[in-house]
Amino acid sequence: MQSAAPVTFDAIPDVSGENRDLRFRPGDPTTATALSPEQVAAFNDRGHVAPLPAFEPAEADRIRAYFDGLLAQALAAGKDSYSLSTAHLSHGGVYDLLTHPTLVAYAADLLGEHVVGWGSHFFCKMPGDGTAVGWHQDASFWPLSPSHAVTVWLAIDDADEGNGCMRFLAGSHHSGHLTYRESTPEDHSALNQVVPNAEQYGTEVLDELRAGTCSVHSDLLLHGSEANPGPRRRCGLTLRYCSAGVRAGQGWNAKGVVVRGEDPSGHWANPPRPAGPGWG
């Protein structure tokens, strides 16, 4: 794995007032095993790589059925379709997806041999959902340092422009941490942050995926999505990974599972799989 460059720049204050090291760290094409060297180079250049195979159609159907059960439980409890967050700490099947060898291998090719999976959140836009997600960088929300994290976006349903698929601004991760403003009701955004005039930082790309495939993007890449005005649901499971050398503030290290290699410092809590059925 290519060594991260030494810190030679001004740190960026995060939302808790701490200083964080927020610069993109490229993957090493020469050590990739699941991704091709060309795919790693493309990730370094554009900040994302897609589409990537993950599960065969029959497996994707079983994963969707598993999610449908979780969603039904959440809705019955008065929650909404976005409420299934940090789900690997309470649902065994989500833990199994976070630790799945195929998905972990993609993350490891970009992060190195020691990898922690710390996040799992279903982003489910129901038919007719008018909520958009404004242009943002994940690094603005995450109390992690240094910036060495990726999201694997696993399509539970087919995702395309018609049902509000994710969009990337390719190359925007090279602009560093960007100034954002709080979103307003007029933004109709599911998040409370949006980067104004974001289009100047990159070229828009649609992240259109078939169910069972995935994309991977950098925590510094600008991304978002439009509303879902149509009759088809659009659900994706975001699985968050970082190098084991990353440090988490605000107690977020309690979420982290060592999914590849080791965490010699013991910073990440590495909780066990929760009880419950898998998705298979």
C-alpha positions in Angstrom: 0.0 0.0 0.0 1.2 3.5 -0.9 2.2 5.4 2.2 0.1 8.4 3.0 1.9 11.7 2.5 3.0 13.6 5.6 0.8 16.3 6.9 2.1 19.6 5.4 -1.0 21.6 5.2 -3.3 23.5 7.6 -5.8 21.2 9.3 -9.5 21.8 8.9 -11.7 22.3 12.0 -14.6 19.8 12.1 -18.0 20.3 13.6 -16.8 19.5 17.1 -14.0 22.0 16.9 -11.2 19.5 16.6 -8.6 19.7 13.9 -8.6 17.0 11.2 -6.4 16.1 8.3 -8.6 16.2 5.3 -6.7 15.5 2.1 -7.3 12.7 -0.4 -5.0 9.6 -0.1 -4.9 7.6 -3.3 -5.0 3.9 -3.6 -2.0 1.9 -4.9 -2.8 0.3 -8.3 0.2 -2.1 -8.0 -1.3 -3.9 -5.0 -4.9 -4.2 -6.1 -6.4 -7.7 -6.2 -10.2 -7.3 -6.5 -10.0 -4.1 -8.6 -7.9 -3.8 -11.7 -4.9 -1.4 -11.6 -6.9 0.7 -14.1 -9.9 0.9 -11.8 -7.8 2.0 -8.9 -6.2 4.7 -11.1 -9.7 5.8 -12.2 -10.8 6.0 -8.5 -7.7 8.1 -7.8 -8.5 10.4 -10.7 -12.3 10.6 -10.5 -13.0 9.8 -6.8 -15.3 6.9 -7.6 -15.4 3.5 -9.4 -18.6 1.8 -10.7 -20.4 -0.4 -11.5 -18.8 -3.3 -9.6 -20.2 -6.8 -9.4 -21.1 -8.0 -5.9 -24.0 -10.4 -5.9 -25.8 -12.6 -8.4 -29.4 -11.8 -9.2 -30.8 -14.6 -6.9 -28.6 -13.3 -4.0 -29.7 -9.7 -4.7 -33.3 -10.9 -4.4 -32.6 -12.4 -1.0 -30.9 -9.3 0.2 -33.9 -7.2 -1.0 -36.3 -9.5 0.8 -34.2 -9.3 4.0 -34.3 -5.5 3.8 -38.0 -5.5 3.1 -38.5 -7.3 6.5 -36.3 -4.7 8.3 -38.2 -1.9 6.6 -41.5 -3.3 7.6 -40.4 -3.5 11.2 -39.2 0.1 11.2 -42.4 1.4 9.6 -44.5 -0.5 12.1 -42.6 1.1 14.9 -43.4 4.6 13.5 -40.0 5.2 11.9 -39.3 6.2 8.3 -37.5 4.6 5.4 -34.2 6.4 6.3 -34.1 5.3 9.9 -32.1 2.0 9.5 -28.6 3.5 10.4 -25.6 1.8 12.0 -27.6 -1.3 11.3 -24.7 -3.7 11.6 -24.7 -3.2 15.4 -28.3 -4.5 15.7 -28.9 -6.8 12.7 -26.8 -9.8 11.9 -27.6 -9.8 8.2 -26.3 -6.3 7.8 -23.1 -7.2 9.8 -22.7 -10.0 7.3 -22.9 -7.6 4.4 -20.4 -5.2 6.0 -17.9 -8.0 6.5 -18.6 -9.7 3.1 -15.3 -10.7 1.4 -16.2 -9.2 -2.0 -17.1 -5.8 -0.6 -14.2 -5.7 1.9 -11.8 -6.6 -0.9 -12.9 -3.5 -2.9 -12.4 -1.3 0.1 -9.0 -2.8 0.9 -7.7 -2.2 -2.6 -8.2 1.5 -2.0 -7.4 1.7 1.8 -4.7 -0.8 2.4 -4.4 -4.1 4.2 -5.9 -3.0 7.6 -9.5 -2.0 7.2 -12.3 -1.1 9.6 -16.0 -1.2 8.6 -17.8 1.4 10.8 -21.0 2.4 9.1 -24.1 0.9 7.6 -27.1 3.0 6.6 -30.0 2.1 4.2 -31.0 5.1 2.1 -34.4 4.2 0.9 -36.4 6.6 -1.3 -40.0 5.4 -1.5 -42.0 6.0 -4.6 -43.0 9.6 -4.9 -40.4 10.7 -2.3 -39.8 14.4 -2.9 -36.6 14.5 -0.7 -33.4 15.2 -2.5 -29.8 15.1 -1.1 -27.8 18.2 -1.9 -24.2 18.2 -3.0 -22.1 17.3 0.0 -18.9 15.6 1.1 -19.1 12.8 3.7 -16.0 14.1 5.4 -18.0 17.1 6.5 -20.2 14.9 8.7 -17.7 12.3 9.9 -15.4 13.1 12.9 -12.6 11.0 11.4 -8.9 11.9 10.8 -7.0 11.5 8.6 -9.3 11.4 5.5 -8.9 7.8 4.4 -12.4 6.4 4.1 -14.7 5.2 1.3 -18.3 4.3 0.9 -19.5 1.1 -0.8 -23.0 1.9 -2.1 -24.7 -1.5 -2.6 -27.9 -1.3 -4.7 -30.8 -3.1 -3.1 -33.1 -2.0 -5.9 -32.2 -1.0 -9.4 -31.1 2.7 -9.3 -31.2 5.0 -12.2 -32.1 8.6 -13.1 -35.8 7.8 -13.1 -35.9 6.9 -9.4 -33.3 9.3 -8.0 -30.0 7.5 -8.3 -26.9 9.0 -6.7 -24.9 11.5 -8.6 -21.1 12.3 -8.4 -19.1 15.3 -9.3 -16.1 13.4 -10.7 -12.8 14.9 -9.7 -14.2 17.1 -6.9 -12.3 15.1 -4.3 -9.1 16.9 -5.4 -10.5 20.2 -4.2 -10.0 19.4 -0.6 -12.5 20.1 2.1 -15.1 22.6 0.8 -17.1 25.3 2.5 -20.7 24.4 3.0 -23.8 26.1 4.2 -26.8 24.8 6.2 -29.6 23.6 4.0 -32.9 25.4 4.0 -36.5 24.1 3.5 -36.3 25.3 -0.1 -33.5 22.8 -0.7 -35.8 19.8 0.1 -32.7 18.1 1.3 -32.4 15.1 3.6 -29.1 16.5 4.9 -28.5 19.7 6.8 -25.5 20.7 4.7 -25.0 21.6 1.1 -22.0 22.9 -0.9 -23.1 26.0 -2.9 -22.1 26.2 -6.6 -20.8 22.7 -6.4 -20.8 22.1 -10.1 -17.7 24.1 -10.6 -15.6 21.4 -8.8 -16.3 18.4 -11.2 -18.2 16.8 -13.9 -21.6 15.3 -13.1 -21.9 11.5 -13.4 -25.0 9.4 -12.7 -24.3 6.4 -10.5 -26.8 4.0 -12.2 -26.6 0.5 -10.7 -28.5 -2.8 -11.1 -29.6 -4.4 -7.9 -26.7 -6.5 -6.5 -24.0 -4.3 -7.9 -22.2 -1.5 -6.1 -20.1 1.6 -6.5 -17.2 3.0 -4.3 -16.5 6.6 -3.6 -14.2 8.7 -1.6 -15.3 10.6 1.5 -14.2 13.8 -0.1 -16.1 13.4 -3.4 -19.1 15.7 -3.8 -22.2 13.6 -4.3 -26.0 13.9 -3.9 -29.3 12.7 -5.5 -32.5 14.1 -6.9 -36.0 13.3 -5.6 -37.8 10.1 -6.6 -41.0 11.2 -8.2 -41.8 7.9 -10.0 -43.5 4.7 -9.0 -40.3 2.6 -8.3 -38.5 2.5 -4.9 -34.8 3.2 -4.8 -32.9 1.7 -1.9 -29.2 1.4 -1.4 -27.1 0.2 1.6 -24.1 2.5 2.3 -21.3 0.6 3.9 -18.5 2.8 5.3 -14.9 1.7 5.6 -11.7 3.4 6.6 -8.0 2.5 7.2 -7.4 1.1 10.7 -5.0 4.0 11.2 -7.9 6.5 11.1 -9.0 7.9 14.4 -12.6 8.6 15.3 -14.0 11.3 17.6 -17.3 11.6 19.3 -17.3 7.9 20.3 -17.6 6.7 16.8 -14.8 4.2 17.3 -17.5 2.1 19.1 -19.0 1.3 15.7 -15.9 0.0 14.0 -15.5 -3.7 13.1 -12.0 -4.9 11.9 -12.9 -6.5 8.6 -9.4 -7.0 7.1 -6.0 -7.2 8.8 -5.8 -5.9 12.4 -6.0 -2.8 14.5 -2.8 -2.9 16.6 -3.7 0.2 18.6 -7.1 -1.2 19.7 -8.7 2.2 18.9 -11.7 0.5 17.2 -14.1 -1.4 19.5 -14.5 -4.3 17.0 -18.0 -5.4 18.4 -19.1 -9.0 17.6 -21.8 -10.0 15.2 -25.3 -9.3 16.7 -27.7 -12.2 17.1 -30.2 -12.7 14.4 -30.7 -14.2 10.9 -28.5 -13.5 8.0 -29.8 -12.3 4.6 -29.2 -15.6 2.8 
